[in-house]
Amino acid sequence: MKKSYFVTYGSDNSKEEISEFLHSQLDITCCEHDSFYFGVYFSYSGTYADKLTIKDNYISLSNEWLNEEYKQFNTLIEASFINGKNVDKLDKYNTLKKQFNQFSVLSIINDKCIEED
């Protein structure tokens, strides 16, 4: 059975501040991207996560929230662990959560595991 792990954090800080913070604390270097829908966002793929994105919770172009339940957060940090063996994905997932949970600027808002046959 294939397992994939996903975790989302929220922050009051801007996406730029979070990108800089993760670089200074964990040497996570994000690349800046521009999307018609999301606007500018940051992404990372590497040791800590198969994919990590840092983006605004509120999308001004479409006048909507990505996560309406958590409007108190300016920024969403989403990480996915989808590649490799289940044990390796779980290890990366737990490592990232352990690190992120130590940071007062981040609050966990969603955490899930999806199992597929």
C-alpha positions as CSV (number, residue, x, y, z in Angstrom):
1,M,0.0,0.0,0.0
2,K,1.4,3.4,-1.1
3,K,1.3,6.2,1.5
4,S,1.7,9.9,0.8
5,Y,2.0,12.5,3.6
6,F,0.9,16.1,3.5
7,V,1.2,18.9,6.1
8,T,0.2,22.6,6.0
9,Y,1.4,25.3,8.3
10,G,0.2,28.9,8.6
11,S,2.1,32.0,9.6
12,D,1.5,35.7,10.2
13,N,4.8,36.5,8.5
14,S,5.0,37.2,4.8
15,K,6.0,34.5,2.3
16,E,9.3,36.4,1.8
17,E,10.0,36.4,5.5
18,I,9.2,32.7,5.8
19,S,11.4,31.8,2.9
20,E,14.3,33.7,4.4
21,F,13.6,32.2,7.8
22,L,13.6,28.6,6.5
23,H,16.9,29.4,4.7
24,S,18.5,30.8,7.8
25,Q,17.3,28.1,10.2
26,L,17.4,24.9,8.0
27,D,19.3,25.9,4.9
28,I,16.1,25.4,2.8
29,T,16.6,27.4,-0.3
30,C,13.4,28.2,-2.1
31,C,13.0,29.3,-5.7
32,E,10.7,32.2,-6.5
33,H,8.0,31.6,-9.1
34,D,5.2,33.6,-10.6
35,S,1.8,32.2,-11.3
36,F,-1.2,33.9,-12.9
37,Y,-3.4,32.4,-10.1
38,F,-1.2,32.5,-7.0
39,G,1.0,35.4,-7.9
40,V,4.5,35.2,-6.6
41,Y,5.2,32.1,-4.5
42,F,8.2,30.1,-3.4
43,S,9.0,26.4,-3.8
44,Y,11.5,23.9,-2.7
45,S,12.3,20.3,-3.3
46,G,15.0,18.4,-1.6
47,T,16.1,16.8,1.7
48,Y,13.3,18.0,3.8
49,A,10.3,17.5,1.5
50,D,9.5,16.3,-2.0
51,K,7.7,19.5,-2.5
52,L,7.3,22.6,-0.3
53,T,5.5,25.7,-1.3
54,I,5.1,29.1,0.5
55,K,2.3,31.3,-0.8
56,D,-0.1,33.9,0.3
57,N,-3.3,32.7,1.9
58,Y,-5.3,35.6,0.3
59,I,-5.2,35.8,-3.5
60,S,-5.8,39.5,-4.3
61,L,-6.2,38.9,-8.1
62,S,-9.2,36.7,-7.5
63,N,-10.2,38.2,-4.2
64,E,-10.4,34.8,-2.4
65,W,-8.8,32.9,0.4
66,L,-6.9,29.6,-0.3
67,N,-7.9,28.5,3.2
68,E,-10.9,30.5,4.5
69,E,-10.9,28.6,7.8
70,Y,-7.5,30.2,8.6
71,K,-7.9,33.8,7.5
72,Q,-5.7,34.8,10.5
73,F,-2.7,33.5,8.6
74,N,-1.1,35.6,5.9
75,T,1.0,32.8,4.5
76,L,0.5,29.0,3.9
77,I,3.4,26.6,3.9
78,E,2.5,23.3,2.3
79,A,4.7,20.2,2.2
80,S,4.2,16.9,0.5
81,F,6.0,13.6,0.8
82,I,5.0,11.5,-2.2
83,N,8.2,9.9,-3.7
84,G,10.1,6.8,-2.6
85,K,9.5,4.1,-0.1
86,N,6.8,4.6,2.6
87,V,9.4,4.4,5.4
88,D,11.5,7.1,3.7
89,K,8.5,9.4,3.2
90,L,7.5,8.9,6.8
91,D,11.0,9.7,8.0
92,K,11.1,12.9,6.0
93,Y,7.6,13.9,7.1
94,N,8.4,13.4,10.8
95,T,11.8,15.2,10.5
96,L,10.2,18.3,8.9
97,K,7.3,18.3,11.4
98,K,9.8,18.0,14.3
99,Q,11.8,21.0,12.9
100,F,8.8,23.2,12.0
101,N,7.0,22.5,15.3
102,Q,9.9,24.2,17.1
103,F,9.4,27.5,15.3
104,S,7.0,29.9,16.9
105,V,6.4,31.7,13.6
106,L,4.7,28.5,12.2
107,S,1.4,26.9,13.3
108,I,0.3,23.5,12.0
109,I,-3.2,23.7,10.4
110,N,-3.5,20.4,8.5
111,D,-1.8,17.1,8.6
112,K,-2.8,14.0,6.7
113,C,-1.8,10.7,5.2
114,I,-3.4,9.3,2.1
115,E,-3.2,5.5,1.4
116,E,-3.5,4.0,-2.0
117,D,-3.6,0.4,-3.2
